[in-house]
Each structure stands twice: as structure tokens, then as C-alpha cells.
């Protein structure tokens, strides 16, 4: 519907795409635990200095600065401008990363698996941190959590469609996409793992 003057309503800009990662050297860089944590931190909270990063990831400013420069070589982070001339913060250059389907090429698939393993380690780390600190959190944030398992029965096509639908629902809340966040909004982690269920003998059962 148009406005009162008959002008067409503004169409929201599409959300930025994730960075598609295909370069093996880049994937190997992302498999490094500290680099992975630094990139995830900047994507979650916005621009931060190396000193601020060090406090949050449990490292030193000099070590974080070195690894941030390595991430910058691959175009994953960049320096943000400051008006006061103090230490310039780093910011993530993308809203997320996409590895795509695992490759038939052994070297590329090995690099993809390395990044995936680090991603899962970081998700487990964030989950454990939350559980360890649960009793100290404000009550609303204690209630605003979920650790759910679902035993689905789908076709491969239905599962792909479900993943796309969940992604479309979530993406407007991604930090880099959101411009209308209330003052009380805080960084939140959401992880989604979905794949064909395999039993201990390597088979799947209908």
C-alpha cells in the first residue's frame, strides 16, 4: 500500500549475503581457535579494539592484534574510523560465513571439516559458558533460552526447505542486519544443527 500522497511504500533493502568461503587458505585460517573466536565476537558485538577483544576472548592485546591482522588479510575484518584519534577498533566485514556443501576435492573438504569442527567447538564453549553463569543472569534472560532436540521425519527436500525457512525467520535479527533494536537488546547466540541421523552402525532407519 502506498502513502497518503499515492507514492509507493518503500521496499526494505535485502539483507546482506553471507561471505561464501571457498579458498582453502582462508578456511585453514578460520580453523584457528583464536581467529574463529575473534571473528565470532566482532560479528556478535560490533566494533571493538584489540584490548577489548583480549578481555572477552581471554588472550592478550598483542596476540589479538596479530591475529586480527591475519583476518584482515583475508578481508574478514577491517579497521573502523574513530573521531577522537584513539586506538581504532576492528569490525567484521560480513554478517556471516557460508561453507556450502562439503566438496568432493579431498583437500578442500578437509579444510571445510576443520572450520566446521572449530565452529562446533565454539558453539559448545558458548553453551557451557551460559550454563556455568545461568544462576547469575537476570530472570528474563534465564527464561529466554532453549536447548531443544527434535526428532524429525522429512525428505531431503523438505529439510532443505525447513532450513531456508528458519534462516529467513532469523536473519532480520542478525546484528549487522538490524536497525531497529530496542535499547535493552543484547548479543544472543543461536546455533542450528540439522543432518541425517545415523546410528552407531552407520545406518539410518526409516
C-alpha positions as CSV (number, residue, x, y, z in Angstrom):
1,X,0.0,0.0,0.0
2,X,1.3,3.5,-0.9
3,X,1.4,6.5,1.4
4,X,-1.2,9.3,1.7
5,X,0.2,11.0,-1.4
6,X,-0.1,7.9,-3.5
7,X,3.6,7.2,-3.5
8,X,4.6,3.5,-3.4
9,X,5.7,2.3,0.0
10,X,9.5,1.9,0.5
11,X,10.8,-1.6,-0.1
12,X,13.3,-2.7,2.6
13,X,16.8,-3.4,1.3
14,X,17.6,-7.1,1.1
15,X,19.8,-8.4,4.0
16,X,23.5,-8.6,3.1
17,X,24.6,-12.1,1.9
18,X,27.0,-14.2,3.9
19,X,30.5,-14.5,2.7
20,X,30.9,-17.7,0.6
21,X,34.2,-19.3,1.7
22,X,35.9,-21.5,-0.9
23,X,39.5,-20.6,-0.6
24,X,41.5,-23.4,1.3
25,X,43.9,-20.9,2.8
26,X,41.1,-18.9,4.2
27,X,39.4,-22.0,5.6
28,X,42.6,-23.0,7.3
29,X,42.9,-19.6,8.9
30,X,39.3,-19.8,10.2
31,X,40.1,-23.2,11.7
32,X,42.4,-21.4,14.2
33,X,40.5,-21.3,17.6
34,X,41.5,-17.7,18.5
35,X,40.8,-16.3,15.0
36,X,37.5,-18.0,14.9
37,X,36.6,-16.7,18.3
38,X,37.7,-13.1,17.4
39,X,35.7,-13.1,14.3
40,X,32.6,-14.5,16.0
41,X,33.0,-11.9,18.8
42,X,33.2,-9.0,16.4
43,X,30.2,-10.2,14.4
44,X,28.2,-10.6,17.7
45,X,29.0,-7.3,19.4
46,X,30.2,-4.9,16.7
47,X,33.5,-2.9,16.5
48,X,36.0,-3.4,19.4
49,X,39.6,-2.7,19.9
50,X,42.3,-5.4,20.3
51,X,42.3,-4.7,24.0
52,X,38.6,-5.1,24.3
53,X,38.8,-8.3,22.3
54,X,41.6,-9.6,24.5
55,X,39.4,-9.2,27.7
56,X,36.5,-11.0,26.1
57,X,38.3,-13.9,24.5
58,X,40.9,-14.5,27.2
59,X,44.1,-13.5,25.4
60,X,46.5,-10.6,25.2
61,X,46.0,-7.4,23.2
62,X,49.2,-8.0,21.2
63,X,48.2,-11.6,20.4
64,X,44.7,-10.5,19.4
65,X,46.1,-7.6,17.3
66,X,48.4,-10.1,15.4
67,X,45.5,-12.5,14.6
68,X,43.1,-9.6,13.7
69,X,45.7,-8.5,11.1
70,X,45.7,-12.0,9.7
71,X,41.9,-12.0,9.4
72,X,42.2,-8.6,7.7
73,X,44.5,-10.1,5.1
74,X,41.5,-12.3,4.0
75,X,39.1,-9.4,4.1
76,X,37.2,-10.7,7.1
77,X,37.8,-7.7,9.4
78,X,38.9,-4.1,8.9
79,X,39.7,-1.1,10.9
80,X,36.9,1.2,11.9
81,X,37.3,5.0,11.8
82,X,37.3,7.0,15.1
83,X,36.7,10.7,15.7
84,X,39.0,11.1,18.7
85,X,42.2,9.5,17.2
86,X,42.4,6.9,19.9
87,X,43.0,3.2,19.2
88,X,41.0,2.3,16.2
89,X,38.6,-0.6,16.7
90,X,38.3,-3.6,14.4
91,X,35.0,-4.6,12.9
92,X,33.7,-7.6,11.0
93,X,33.3,-7.1,7.2
94,X,30.4,-9.6,6.8
95,X,27.2,-10.8,8.5
96,X,28.3,-14.5,8.5
97,X,30.1,-17.2,6.6
98,X,28.9,-20.0,4.4
99,X,31.0,-23.0,3.6
100,X,28.5,-24.6,1.2
101,X,28.2,-28.4,0.7
102,X,31.2,-30.4,1.5
103,X,33.4,-30.6,-1.5
104,X,34.4,-33.7,-3.5
105,X,38.0,-32.5,-3.5
106,X,39.8,-34.1,-0.6
107,X,41.9,-31.1,0.3
108,X,39.0,-28.6,0.2
109,X,36.7,-31.0,2.1
110,X,39.4,-31.5,4.8
111,X,39.7,-27.7,5.2
112,X,35.8,-27.4,5.4
113,X,35.8,-30.1,8.1
114,X,38.4,-28.2,10.0
115,X,36.4,-25.0,10.0
116,X,33.2,-27.0,10.9
117,X,35.0,-28.7,13.9
118,X,36.1,-25.3,15.2
119,X,32.6,-23.9,14.7
120,X,31.1,-26.7,16.8
121,X,33.8,-26.3,19.5
122,X,32.9,-22.6,19.8
123,X,29.2,-23.4,20.0
124,X,29.8,-25.9,22.7
125,X,32.0,-23.4,24.5
126,X,29.4,-20.6,24.4
127,X,26.7,-23.1,25.6
128,X,28.9,-24.2,28.6
129,X,29.6,-20.6,29.5
130,X,25.9,-19.8,29.6
131,X,25.2,-22.9,31.7
132,X,28.0,-22.0,34.1
133,X,26.7,-18.5,34.6
134,X,23.0,-19.3,34.5
135,X,22.3,-18.6,38.2
136,X,23.8,-15.1,37.9
137,X,21.7,-13.9,35.0
138,X,18.7,-11.7,35.2
139,X,15.5,-13.7,35.3
140,X,14.2,-12.6,31.9
141,X,17.4,-13.9,30.3
142,X,17.1,-17.2,32.2
143,X,13.7,-17.7,30.7
144,X,14.7,-16.6,27.2
145,X,16.8,-19.7,26.4
146,X,16.2,-23.0,24.7
147,X,18.2,-26.3,24.4
148,X,15.8,-28.4,22.3
149,X,16.2,-31.6,20.3
150,X,13.7,-32.5,17.6
151,X,13.4,-36.0,16.0
152,X,12.1,-35.0,12.6
153,X,10.9,-37.3,9.8
154,X,11.4,-35.5,6.5
155,X,12.6,-35.9,2.9
156,X,15.9,-34.3,2.0
157,X,13.9,-31.6,0.0
158,X,11.6,-30.9,3.0
159,X,14.7,-30.5,5.2
160,X,16.3,-28.0,2.8
161,X,13.1,-26.0,2.7
162,X,12.8,-26.0,6.5
163,X,16.4,-24.8,6.8
164,X,15.7,-22.0,4.4
165,X,12.5,-21.0,6.2
166,X,14.3,-20.9,9.6
167,X,17.1,-18.8,8.0
168,X,14.6,-16.3,6.6
169,X,13.0,-16.0,10.0
170,X,16.3,-15.5,11.9
171,X,18.2,-13.2,9.5
172,X,16.3,-9.9,10.3
173,X,17.6,-10.3,13.9
174,X,21.3,-10.7,12.9
175,X,23.2,-7.8,14.4
176,X,24.6,-6.5,11.1
177,X,21.0,-6.5,9.6
178,X,19.1,-4.9,12.4
179,X,18.5,-1.2,12.6
180,X,15.5,-1.2,15.0
181,X,16.9,-3.0,18.0
182,X,15.5,-1.8,21.4
183,X,17.9,-0.3,23.9
184,X,17.7,-3.5,26.1
185,X,18.7,-5.8,23.2
186,X,21.9,-7.8,23.8
187,X,24.0,-10.2,21.7
188,X,22.4,-13.7,21.6
189,X,23.8,-16.9,20.2
190,X,21.6,-19.1,18.0
191,X,23.0,-22.4,16.6
192,X,21.2,-24.8,14.3
193,X,22.5,-28.3,13.6
194,X,20.5,-30.4,11.2
195,X,21.5,-33.5,9.3
196,X,20.6,-37.1,8.5
197,X,20.5,-39.2,11.7
198,X,23.0,-42.1,11.6
199,X,23.0,-44.8,14.2
200,X,26.1,-46.5,15.8
201,X,26.4,-49.0,13.0
202,X,26.4,-46.2,10.3
203,X,22.9,-46.9,9.1
204,X,19.8,-44.7,9.1
205,X,16.4,-46.2,9.9
206,X,13.1,-45.2,8.3
